[in-house]
């Protein structure tokens, strides 16, 4: 399971670099932070159950943050 966190760190790192090259600096910083967190967790050597609990908490926080952003902060527009 720790290898999957390193795989997620690799892919979030790729996306962070692509966002940075595309001059989307805020999103690239968010993905660089995700990369650092996944890489750190990938080398901790925790049990599989702990990794699953951490991933479930990560997904829950993402959905709460995304829902808050789309409901309260996003301004709808066309085009």
C-alpha positions as MATLAB code, in Angstrom:
seq = 'XXXXXXXXXXXXXXXXXXXXXXXXXXXXXXXXXXXXXXXXXXXXXXXXXXXXXXXXXXXXXXXXXXXXXXXXXXXXXXX';
ca = [
       0.000    0.000    0.000;
       2.888    2.363    0.632;
       3.885    1.946   -3.005;
       0.501    3.269   -4.110;
       1.116    6.451   -2.135;
       4.417    6.832   -3.970;
       2.571    6.297   -7.272;
       0.053    8.990   -6.279;
       2.992   11.256   -5.373;
       4.476   10.672   -8.824;
       1.256   11.554  -10.637;
       0.445   14.585   -8.494;
       4.026   15.730   -9.108;
       3.512   15.408  -12.863;
       0.284   17.404  -12.656;
       1.966   20.022  -10.445;
       4.704   20.574  -13.014;
       2.166   20.777  -15.837;
       0.058   23.296  -13.917;
       3.193   25.318  -13.168;
       4.213   25.358  -16.834;
       0.659   26.403  -17.711;
       1.012   29.375  -15.317;
      -1.661   28.083  -12.936;
       0.435   28.760   -9.851;
      -2.185   28.324   -7.112;
      -3.209   24.895   -8.369;
       0.407   23.866   -8.859;
       1.197   24.772   -5.231;
      -1.758   22.662   -4.102;
      -0.502   19.710   -6.134;
       3.075   20.177   -4.904;
       1.715   20.013   -1.336;
      -0.193   16.842   -2.218;
       2.982   15.386   -3.718;
       4.975   16.099   -0.560;
       2.262   14.609    1.658;
       1.903   11.454   -0.444;
       5.657   11.013   -0.680;
       6.053   11.417    3.061;
       3.264    8.947    3.767;
       4.666    6.524    1.210;
       7.907    6.120    3.151;
       6.371    5.854    6.631;
       5.710    2.119    6.434;
       2.330    2.128    8.166;
      -0.120   -0.761    8.184;
      -2.511   -1.213    5.295;
      -5.511   -0.373    7.474;
      -3.915    2.918    8.511;
      -3.196    3.803    4.895;
      -6.836    3.140    4.005;
      -8.070    5.295    6.904;
      -5.753    8.133    5.841;
      -6.945    7.868    2.241;
     -10.594    7.868    3.355;
      -9.976   10.997    5.437;
      -8.215   12.602    2.466;
     -11.187   11.902    0.184;
     -13.639   13.201    2.801;
     -11.706   16.460    3.206;
     -11.505   16.846   -0.563;
     -15.260   16.432   -0.985;
     -16.030   18.890    1.830;
     -13.614   21.463    0.380;
     -14.803   20.965   -3.182;
     -18.463   21.216   -2.149;
     -17.774   24.394   -0.165;
     -15.953   25.917   -3.139;
     -18.635   25.042   -5.686;
     -21.542   26.141   -3.473;
     -20.202   29.326   -1.876;
     -17.187   30.609   -3.854;
     -17.649   29.665   -7.504;
     -19.360   32.319   -9.586;
     -21.400   30.739  -12.368;
     -20.813   32.116  -15.831;
     -21.221   31.107  -19.433;
     -18.229   30.858  -21.702;
];
